[in-house]
Amino acid sequence: YRRLCMLYHPDKHRDPELKSQAERLFNLVHQAYEVLSDPQTRAIYDIYGRRGLEMEGWEVVERKRTPAEIREEFERLQREREERRLQQRTNPKGTISVGIDATDLFDRYDEEYEDVPGSSFPQIEINKMHISQSIEAPLTATDTAILSGNLSTQNGNGGGSINFALRRVTSAKGWGEMEFGAGDLQGPLFGLKIFRNLTPRCFITTNCALQFSSRGIRPGLTTVLARNLDKNTMGYLQWRWGIQSAMNTSIVRDTKTSHFTVALQLGIPHSFMMVSYQHKFQDEDQTRVKGSLKAGFFGTIVEYGAERKISRHSILGATVSVGVPQGVSLKIKLNRASQTYFFPVHLTDQLLPSAVFYATVGPLVIYFAMHRLIIKPYLRAQKERELEKQRESTASDILQKKQEAEAAVRLMQESVRRIIEAEEARMGLIVVNAWYGKFVNDNSRRNEKVKVIDVTVPLQCLVKDSKLILTEASKAGLPGFYDPCVGEEKNLKVLYQFRGVLHQVMSADNEALRIPKQSHRIDADG
């Protein structure tokens, strides 16, 4: 604060234009100091920004309160706003599943259809569909109404049902839910579900149901007991009694890089053992590859696949299923926000190597072709549109920041001249050139416009005792800086001289920087 006051003090400049610019910047620095040096105003600024400082009276909170009281009041207002939002939020969720029978691609009855016109083309049919949708309507902070429905059809026969549930959060440890349902294939349904935390590491869920039909009342009961075995591992015990009774135990380990599950079920009519593993790549597309083995009375199934994020709200996945006696299937799934689109494609009832090969290679070829020709250009165009909107909305603010930065650079000239003289006398730190903004080093992007500004003078002005220290924050806020490319990645490139030797460094926008350093030295032979 003292250094900036000395730099921008109006009495330091005789030129009328520079004096006017210095006075404006001096007032900005003084206002910032008044806000940050006072605990109350700083707390308001940290929470509300500059707009909070401009409000009067109780539009924000009482100015005489302590920072802790201000934050508590802010949290209370947030809770009230959240309760109002609950009245308007429905949280829709849906699933659309389309089953495709493509067995004619690999298992054809050529002899039977030799004389039928058009039989040379494989017959691909949609043999089943399922659609489900649900919405949530928060009634109060503790009560939620849930309405859901589904329609299913297979080989021309199908039906649907509709369900209504009312959930109440009874305490921080549990909630209860009552469900009512009816359908054209089954009679009325009444259910009760209870969730309860027994300990901080253990919870239990119980679901009781009564299904009314022409055959009488069919009761059902499902109980799940779960416990945290360690930070990343959960153990589950499930007991199901009713039409399909079973006991199931499973262990799930979920870490930042992997997801592992092992499960064992004993029941009627299905008993099986299942092991699955999923590896999570730490890339921006959130790529995951997975594989599983499931064996039981029904046979054996091996599945492997991958999923990847293709846009901000969309994840695309494909899984190949190979089993005996199930055959070979390809399952394609697209998650778009809260909607799921599922396409199981049945390829063959036999274990044909050709079906396994095409089910594995086909989706990969199609995905990479679509990603290169459609998805990538679309995302690039979308990003450009968003950046353009952001530039338009901040154009006036950026123009003002640019004018302030240019004025600050003019006011720094005399101080920088004295700093350079002092550094030259001691063979200290002299900034030869410095640029800030977006640098294009990739040959494939040479046509992009380089957006950088010269910040040699502002950086030299920050040098003190032959040292320059920048903290972990955006450098666009430094005196004499502004943002030349809003919304894009920026870097700071500095060419400096220390003890008569040239040094060079490039750092990311939010990366801390400390110079001089031996590692920045430019090899004389290079």
N, C-alpha and C positions, 0 to 999 in steps of 0.2 A: 504494500500500500504506500509506504514512504517513497519507494523508488518511482512508482508511477506518478505520485503527486509531484515529485521533483521534475519528472519528465514533462508532465502536462500542465504545470502551473502557468497561468497566463502571464505572470510577471517575468517569466523566463524568455518570452518571445516578444520582439518589437514589431514585426510585420503585422499589420492589422488583420489580414486574412488568417495567418497562423495563430494569432492571438485569439481570434474568434473560435477557431477549431479546437485550440487547446482548452479554452474555457468550457466548451461542450463536453469534451472527453474528461476533463477534470471533474465536472459535476457528476458524470456517470460513475467514475471511480469512487467519488465521495458517497454517492447513493448506495453503491454496492457495499462499501465499508460499513455504513450505518446499519444496513440490513444484517450483514453477517456478524457484526460485533455485538448485536443485541440478541439475547437468547430467545425472547418472545417473537420478534420479527423474523429471526432465522428459522424458527420452528414453523411459522406460518408459510414462509417461502419454500421450505423443504416439502411441505405437504401440498400447498395450493399453487406455487409458482408466483410469477409477477402479478397475476390477476388477483390473488388473495391479498396482496399488499394494497391494491387499489380499492378494495371494498371497505366499507365503513360499518361501524357498529356491529350488530349481531348477524349481519350477512355472512360473516365468517365465524368468529367467536370473540369473546371478550378479550381485548388486547392485554389486559393486566394478568391474565392467567399464566401459569408456568408452562414450559414446553410439554411436560408430562400431561397436564390437564388439557392442553390444546390437542394433543394426539388422541387422548381419551374421547374428547368431544368429537373429533373427526371420525373416529371409529364408530361412535354412536350414530352419527349422521349417515355413515356408510351402511350400517345395518338397516336403518330406516329406508334408505334408497333400495336396498336389496329386497326388502319385504314388498315394496311397491312393484319392483320388477317381477316378483313371483306371480303377481296377478296377470301378467301379460305373457309369461313364458309357457310354452307347451312342450318343448323338448321332444319333437317328433322322431320316431325311430321306425325303420322299415326294412323288410327283406323281400327280395324278389328272386325266386329260384326257378330256372327253366332247365328241365332235364332233356337231353338230346340223345336219341338212339342213332348212332353212326356205325352199327355193327356191319351194315351192308358194304362198308368200305373194305373190310377184311374177310368177313364170312359171308360169301355170296352163294345163293342157290342158283347157279347158272343153268343147271339142267332143267329145272322146273320153269325157268322164265326165258328159255331160248326163243320161243315163238311169240312172246309178248312184245308189242311195239314199245320202244323207248326203254327196254330193260337193260340196255348197255350202260345206263347211268345209275350210279349207286343211289339208293333211297335213304335219305336222311330225314328223320321224323322227330318232332317234339312229342314225347310221350308222357310227360308230367310237368306240372307247374304248381308253384306255391307262392302265395303273396300274403304277407302279414304286415300290419301297421299298428303302431301304438302312439298315443299322445299322453302327456302328463299335464294336469291342470292343478297347480298349487292353490289350495284354498286358504290356508294360513301358513304361518312359519313352521307348523308341525304337521299339518294335514295335507295330503296329496291324493287327488283322484286320478286313476289311470284307466283309460279306455283303449282296448285293443281288439283286433279282429283278424281273421285269416281265412283264406280260400285256398283249397287244394283240389287238384284234378289229376287223375292218372288213367291213361288209356280210355278216355271218354267218360270216366266216372269220378265223381268228386263231391265235395261239400264244403261247408264253412262253419265258423263259430264266431261269437262275439263275447267278450269278457269285460267286466267292470270290476275294478279293485279300488279299495280305499285304504290308504296307508297312513298310519299315525306314528310319529316319533315320540315315544313315551319318555325317554330320557337320553342322556349321552351314551348309555350302555345298550340301548336296544330300541326296537320298533316292532309294530305288529301290522298285519295286513289281512283284510277280508276280501274274498273274491267271489263274484257271481258270474256264471257263464251259461250259454245256451248255444246249441247248434242243430243243424238239420240231420246230422248222422248220429249224434249223441244227445241225450236228454239234458236237463238242467244240471249245473255243476255248482257246488258250494265248497269253498276252500278257506282255510285259515293258515296263515304263515306267521311265524314268530322268529325274530332274530334277537340274540342276547350275547353280550360280552361277559363271559364268566370271570376271566382275569384279563389283565392287559395283553396277554399272549395267547388267549384261548377264547373261542366263541362257538356257539351252537345255533343251528337253524333247524326248525321243525315245520313241516308242511303237511297239514291234514286236508283230505279232500273226500267229498262224497259225490259220486257220479250216478245220476238217476237215468235209467234206461228201461227198455221193455223187458229186459232180463232181471230187473230188480235194482237194488242199490249196491253199487260197487265202492266200498271204502278203500282208501289208500293212505299210506303214511310214509313220509320220507324224513329222515333225520341225518344231519351232517354235523359232525364234530371236527373242528379244525384247531390246529395249534401251531404257533411259530416255533420251529425247532432251532432256528438261529436267525440271523439278520435277513438272509435271503431264501430261507427254506421253510415251506409250509407242509404240514402233514394233515391228511384228511381221512376220516372214517365215515362211511355212509352206509345206512341201512334203509332199504326200501321194501315195504310190504304192500301187497295188493295184487294186481293182475300179473305183474312181472316182478316177483320178489328177488332181491339180490343183496349181497353185502360187498362193498367195494372199499378198498384202501389204496391211497395214492400218496406219493411224495412229489412235491413240485419245488424245484430250485430255480429261481429267477435272479440273474445277475445282470450287470450292464452289458456283458458280451455274450451271454448264453441263456437258454431256457431248457431245463431238463425235467422230464416227467417219467415216472414209473408207476404203473397201476396194476392191481390184481382184483378181479371180480369173480365171485362165486354166486351163481344165481340160476333162475329158471326163466326163460330157456337158454340164456347166454352166460357162459363163463369164459373168461379170457385173461390174458396177460398182455400188457402194452408197455412199450418203451419208446420214448420220442426225445429228440434233441434238436434244438434250434440255435444256430449261431448268428449273432447280431454284429454286423460290420459297423464300425464307427465312422460312417461317411454321411454326407449331407442327404443322400437319398434313402437312408435308413434301410439298407439292403439286408435281407435275412434269408438264410438257406436252412432247410429243415428236412428231417428224415424220421421215420417211425416204423416200428415193427409191432404187429398185433396178431396174436395167435390164440385160437380158442376152439370151441366145439363147432363153430361155423366155418372154420378153415384158417388160412393164414393170409395176411395182407401186409405188403410192404409199400410205403408211401415216401416219396421224396419230392421236394419242390423248393420254390423261392418266392419272395415277395419284395416289392420295391415301391418307394414313394415316387409317383410320377407328376404330382403337382402339390400345391400347398395343402389341399384337403383330400387328395385321392391316393389310394394305395392299391396296386395291382399285384395279384398273386396267381401262381399256377402250381398245381400239384398232380403228379402222376401216381396212380394207384394200380398196383399189380398184385393180384391175389388168386388163391385157389379156394373155391371154384368161381370166384366173382369175375375173373378175367382182367382186362385192362381198361382203365378209365382215365380221362383227363378232366381235372376240375379247375375251372377258372373263376376267380373271385375278384370283384372290384368293390372296394369300400370308398364311398364318396360321402364325406361328412358323417352323418348318422344313418345313411342308407347303405345297404349291402345288396349287391347283385351277384348271384351265384349261378354258374353254368356248368353242371356236371355232364360230361360227354362220354357215353358208354361206347367204347371202340370195338371190343370183342369179348366173347365169353371164354376164349382160349388164351393160353400164354404164347402169343405169337411174337417173336423178336421184332418183326417189322412194325407191329403196333406200338411196342415199347419204344422203338427208335423214333418213329414219327411223333409220338406223344411227347418225347423229350426234346427233340431237335426242332420240331415245328414251331412251338410257342416261342423258343429263343430267337429263331430267325425272324418271325413276325414282330416280336417285341422290339428287337434292335432296329429293324427297318422302320417301324412306326415311330420309335424314339428319335431316330435321326431325321426322318422326313416330315413328321407331324408334330410330335410332342415337344421336341427341343425348339423348333422355330416358333411354336405357339407360346411356350413359356418365355422365350426371349422377347417376343412382341408384347406379351402381357407385362413383362417387367419394364419395358421401355414406356408403355402407356402409363404405368404407375409412377415411374420416375418423372415423366412429363407432367402429370397432374401435381406431383409433389413440388416440382420446380415452379409451376404456375402459381400454386398456393403460397409459396414462400418467396416469390420473385421480389416483392417490395421489401421484405425483411432482409433478403440477401443483398439487395442493392444498397440499403442503408448500412449494413455491416461492411460492405465493400468500401463505401465512402468513408466510414469511420476508420477502417484499416488504412486506407490511403492517406487520410489526414494524420493518423498516428505515425506512419512511416515518415512523413514530412517533418513532423515534430521531433522524430528520433535522430535526424541527421547529425545535429550538432553533438548530441551525447555519444552517438556511435563513433564520430570522428575522434573524440577524446578517448573512448575505450580502445579503439584501434591503436592510437599512439601509445597508450600505456602498455598494451599487449605486445606491440612491436619492440618496445624498449626492454621487455623481459623475455623475449622470444616465446611468448605465450600463445593463447588460442585466438586465431583469426579465422572467421568464417569467410571462405573464398566465394562460395556459391551455395545457395540453399533453395530447394523447390518443394512445394507442398501441393498435393492433389493426386490425380489418377495418372499413373504411369502405364504405358503400353509397351511391354517387352516381347509379347508373343507375336511371331511373324504373321500368324493367321489373323491377327487383329490390328494390323498396321493401318488399316483404313479408318479405324476409330480415331476420333479427335482426342488429342492429348489435352487434358484439362488440369493445368498446374499454374501456380502463381509463384513469383519470386519473393522469398521471405528471408533474403540474406540480411537485410538491415534489422528486422525484428529479432532474429536469432542473435545477431552480434550484440544487440542492445541488452539481451538477457545474460550475456557472459559476465561473470564476476569472479575475480581471482583466478583467471585462466580455467574456469570450469563452466559448463553448461548442463543444468539438470532439469529435465522435464518429467513430470509425474504421469501416472497411468490415467490419462484423460484425453478427450479429443483435443487436438491442437488447434482446431478452428476457433477456440475461445481465447487463444493467446493474443496479447496486444500486437496489432499489426497484421493479424491473420483474419481470414474469413473462409467460408466453405465454397470452393470453386466448382464442386460437382455434388450437389445435394443427393443423398441416397446411395451414393456409390462408394466403393472401397477407396480409401486414400492412404498415401504414404508420405513420409518426410524424407527427402534425400539431401544429405549435407556433405559438402566438400570443404574440409577445413585444414588449416595449417597449424601445426604445433611443434615447437622447437625446430622450425625450418623444414619440417617433413610434412608432405601431404597425407591426409587421411580422408577416408570416405565411408559413409554409413547410410543405410536405408532402414527405416523403422516404420512399423504399422501405425495407424492413426492413434489408437488407444494404448500403444506400447510405451513403457517408460524408456527414457533415453538419458544416458549419462556420457558426456565426452569431456576430455579426450580419453581414448582407450587404445592400448597397444594393438588390439585385434582389428582396429579400423585402419591401421597403417597400410598405405599402398606400397607394394613391392617396387623398389627402384628399378629392378630389371624388367618389370612388366610395363 
